[in-house]
């Protein structure tokens, strides 16, 4: 059922309006005795999930007993990050999701189904896994909160991904990511329907339909005049209709079709949001369909500290590097550590240009030239790049520097998907 639906590319929902809408849905649902909230973590700081979680806490009070950020494979949030994103929600309510240990397999999607949706790429069952906290029968409402935006693994982020990946386990996350990577991210990104989405929807319908999950989905975009982020859409429901409406608005709002292939692209990674290439490679994922063959992609990464958010994934990235699909698939076939961590293998595929364009990472002081070049990227001096490009003076989109150099600037790759018609086919 769809409880609330509002959104438009040119509109803006104010905090007061969002609060009224959310509380109106809660009123319609009736009293609840114990509520679990599952918002994203700090890597989705701009999702508007922080305010929505606070509104839910203010409404339910003591009945909202647990908040478990949908970490997936990410690092646990620090107390400072929780305060930044959820200030006003007591820290003692927060739980840490352990994706390697604290999960339950609630069912298996048949191998025949995966073989069908993957066009023969994957022929094994998919374990539908969730954090055991979701199965506590004392919860009579689970709030799955998050942003719908183009995504490299599943096409459009959120909805069931927040459950089966955000609170999922290593086996399910690894295979779902590998499915998306081997099927082809350029066939997936920006699409509500994908093989990975189909697998998770099968799991929702067959294994968790009795859980009291309410999906609270946002669409966020920058105002082109003010440059400020705005809540463009809010969709609340308990099934796929709410996701489809949010995905349609996100495609209209967050999908930027460039008028010509980009030869020179500059992407800035906010240090508060991006501290790993696991996250920062959105600069690659989200721009690849807009980049010309032979293009130069420069990534300004002042907050970079590591490659993987998880120690095992970090070790794998350092060992195998971003060297393209053929090299990664060969490594998977010959190395047990990669076969045991297919999500990391998928990430290595996602983070490669497949030799089509160059990638120069300009990290802060915590990552060295040797480390950057060791994983297959070119190294650039952050200090020199910041002085040369002065990102604080740039606007998102096309810019011409004083020396005549033309660049395409992106201030936050997490907010959209960029493509040229030659590489994106409906």
Secondary structure, 3 states (H helix, E strand, C coil): CEEEEEECCCCCCCHHHHHHHHHHHHHHHCCCCCEEEECCCHHHHHHCHHHHHHHHHHHHHHHEEEEECCCCCCCCCCHHHHHHHHCCCCHHHEECCCCCCCEEEEEEECHHHHHHHCCCCCCCCEEEEEEHHHHCCCCCEEEEEEECCEECCCEECCCHHHHHCCCCCHHHHHHHHHHHHHHCHHHCCCCCCCHHHHHHHHHHHHHCCCCCEEEEEEEEEECCCCCCEEEEEEEEECCHHHHHHHHHHHHHHHEEECCCCEEEEEEECCCCCCCEHHHHCHHHHCCCCCEEEEEEEEEEECCCCECCCCHHHHHHHHHHCCCCHHHHHHHHHHCHHHHCCHHHHHHHHHCCCCCCCEEEEEECCCCCHHHHHHCCCEECCHHHHHHHHCHHHCCCEEEECCCCCEEEEECCHHHCEEECCCCCCC
